[in-house]
Amino acid sequence: MNRVAEDGRALLEAAQQIHAQRHGAHTFLPGTLLPFLEAARRADIRSDRPRYYDAIDDLEYEGAIVWDESARYARGDKHYLITRRGLDDLGSAGTVAIQKSQQRLFEG
């Protein structure tokens, strides 16, 4: 894995941890807004440097995140949402929560 991919994974993991602290791990699902600026601070990646933007671009290219079109007029940094692929790449608790909730739907 190259440095850009490692940085991207570090950002995703940090964003997942921040979200879990705020809302619980079971709510980290596809479409969850990612707090990348805070995640960058936690991962020791400066958000004003090309390293940060390269990591974000790589995550977007790989399909792990998508730009939140509903926030197209928002000020500041772009808003990104996690995708199912991003969850699968993390092997996250969110994916487990989805599977458990789907299993309960079919059980009864």
URRA-V784590 format. One line per field, one symbol per residue. ss: DSSP state (h for helix, s for strand, l for the rest). burial: + if it has 9 or more other C-alpha atoms within 8 Angstrom, else -. A space follows every 10 residues. Layout:
BEGIN
ss = ???
burial = ???
END
This chain:
BEGIN
ss = llhhhhhhhh hhhhhhhhhh hhhlhhhlll llsllhhhhh hhlllllllh hhhhhhhhhh hhllssslhh hlllllllls sslhhhhhhh llhhhhhhhh hhhhhhhl
burial = ---+++++++ ++++++-+++ ---+++++++ ---+++-+++ +-+-+++--- ++++++-+++ --++++++-- -------+++ ++++-+++-+ -++++-++-- --------
END
